[in-house]
Amino acid sequence: ADNGDGTFAVRWDDPDGGPETERLEPSSLKKIIVFRNYTVGDDVRALPPDDAMWYPGVVSKANSDGTFEVRWDDPGDGAPVDTVDPEFMKKVTVFKDYKLDDAVEAVFPDDGIMYPAAVVAEVGGGVFRVRWDDPDGGPEESEVPAKAMRYPPIPIDR
């Protein structure tokens, strides 16, 4: 709130042992705009409750209270879905326009490591079939979601 003397009264969401309110100069403030127009199917990075790490997921439901259900790409030992406030979400744009024979790096499903591959087909729903450059005794091809693929870096000649 504006104190009328060029300062503002700020109430902290999490004072972490400090004062719950404080007087601040305008130079100490920054306006934050929180994106709230997520829709079901949006790829996001989000902060699950009781965790300090951001993880990839997909919006699975918009709740009436303005929060969203996020289904985690890899929930590990945690819940497969959490309710997340939009303040703790960031929309991710996933490139899904790979073409036949594109050279890519893709995450191998068995070990989670990226390896060189080539796109051999679009399966649908943002999933592609890739042929591994060096299958090393494993399957020659795998289905990989676009969010687990990228174009290889371009080397810089010096």
Beta strands, then each sheet from edge to edge (+ up, - down):
strand 1: 8-11
strand 2: 21-24
strand 3: 43-46
strand 4: 55-62
strand 5: 68-72
strand 6: 81-84
strand 7: 89-91
strand 8: 103-107
strand 9: 114-124
strand 10: 127-132
strand 11: 141-145
strand 12: 149-150
sheet 1: 1+ 2-
sheet 2: 6+ 5- 4+ 3- 7+
sheet 3: 11+ 10- 9+ 8- 12+
end
